[in-house]
Amino acid sequence: MSPPNADLTALLLAGGRSRRFGTDKARAVVDGMPMLQRVYETARALTPHVLLSVRADGDFYFDLVPPEVPRLLDPVPDAGPLAGLVAGLRAARTPWLLALACDLPFLNEATLRGLLAACSPDSDAVVPVTSDGRRQPLCALYRVETVRPVAEARLVTGGHALQALLDRLSVATLPVPEAPLRNVNTPDDLLAERVRPERHIPGGRPSARD
């Protein structure tokens, strides 16, 4: 196994409201493990530096991700994943930030190492592209120094779409198979994988001292 990458911080995005799913999809179990925990384990194989983006009024997932992992709150509430990305870019102390949605239970280390191998001095971001031609900004690498000011400006002006952010960056794209990037938005997505959406790991808010 390749050694962890000390120049990389992984940002796990778990601050969504799971409206289409109906319950907290970060806790939905796939192959015996909650989705967020699966993504954490995959990220942890690449880097010792991990951050977790959460909502101030939501779950902090202390039972799924170790308590020592920093929890980041969105600088602008309800601004979508861009707000979580900005929080991660501000907190990262490494040249590169790997943004990962919590609903990518089939993500694997080989796919992420492919992104790392595609990094170049000329790129602000390395973004996978699936066979349908769609860029996947929530499984992508971002150069912290150059992307942070652009993302912050987008957040301030209300331009929250991540695809629009990519249009303002120098992006290297990498074709990847669809399977590792298959995300879960609804219970039907889980049923398609023959897992039970009603299986969740219970959890809740942190105590006041947290």
PEDA-V842781 format. One record per residue. N is the residue number from 0. PHI is phi in whole degrees, -180 to 180 (999 if undefined). Layout:
N_PHI, N_PHI
This chain:
0_999, 1_-70, 2_-70, 3_-60, 4_-98, 5_-73, 6_-90, 7_-125, 8_-115, 9_-99, 10_-113, 11_-94, 12_-98, 13_-131, 14_-100, 15_-76, 16_-99, 17_52, 18_-62, 19_-71, 20_-78, 21_98, 22_-136, 23_-67, 24_-73, 25_-60, 26_-97, 27_-65, 28_-91, 29_-124, 30_51, 31_84, 32_-141, 33_-57, 34_-56, 35_-60, 36_-65, 37_-62, 38_-67, 39_-59, 40_-63, 41_-66, 42_-66, 43_-66, 44_-71, 45_-99, 46_-151, 47_-80, 48_-101, 49_-131, 50_-124, 51_-127, 52_-89, 53_-137, 54_-87, 55_-62, 56_-102, 57_-118, 58_-85, 59_-99, 60_56, 61_-66, 62_-85, 63_-106, 64_-126, 65_-50, 66_-59, 67_-74, 68_-70, 69_-60, 70_-96, 71_-111, 72_-102, 73_-61, 74_-68, 75_-128, 76_-64, 77_55, 78_-104, 79_78, 80_-64, 81_-60, 82_-64, 83_-64, 84_-63, 85_-62, 86_-59, 87_-67, 88_-64, 89_-72, 90_-86, 91_-65, 92_-118, 93_-125, 94_-64, 95_-122, 96_-120, 97_-102, 98_-90, 99_-134, 100_-68, 101_-77, 102_-104, 103_-119, 104_-69, 105_-102, 106_-61, 107_-131, 108_-63, 109_-61, 110_-62, 111_-69, 112_-67, 113_-64, 114_-65, 115_-60, 116_-68, 117_-89, 118_-64, 119_-146, 120_-63, 121_-92, 122_-108, 123_-86, 124_-152, 125_-122, 126_-127, 127_-73, 128_-127, 129_-87, 130_-63, 131_-83, 132_87, 133_-85, 134_-78, 135_-116, 136_-72, 137_-100, 138_-147, 139_-145, 140_-99, 141_-129, 142_-76, 143_-59, 144_-61, 145_-92, 146_-83, 147_-56, 148_-65, 149_-68, 150_-66, 151_-63, 152_-64, 153_-63, 154_-65, 155_-66, 156_-86, 157_87, 158_-89, 159_-92, 160_-72, 161_-69, 162_-63, 163_-68, 164_-62, 165_-59, 166_-65, 167_-101, 168_-119, 169_-85, 170_-112, 171_-96, 172_-106, 173_-135, 174_-64, 175_-136, 176_-64, 177_-72, 178_-56, 179_-67, 180_-104, 181_-69, 182_-99, 183_-121, 184_-110, 185_-135, 186_-58, 187_-63, 188_-63, 189_-72, 190_-61, 191_-63, 192_-97, 193_61, 194_-121, 195_-97, 196_-67, 197_-77, 198_-83, 199_-132, 200_-91, 201_-66, 202_-165, 203_-171, 204_-73, 205_-72, 206_-73, 207_-60, 208_-72, 209_-83
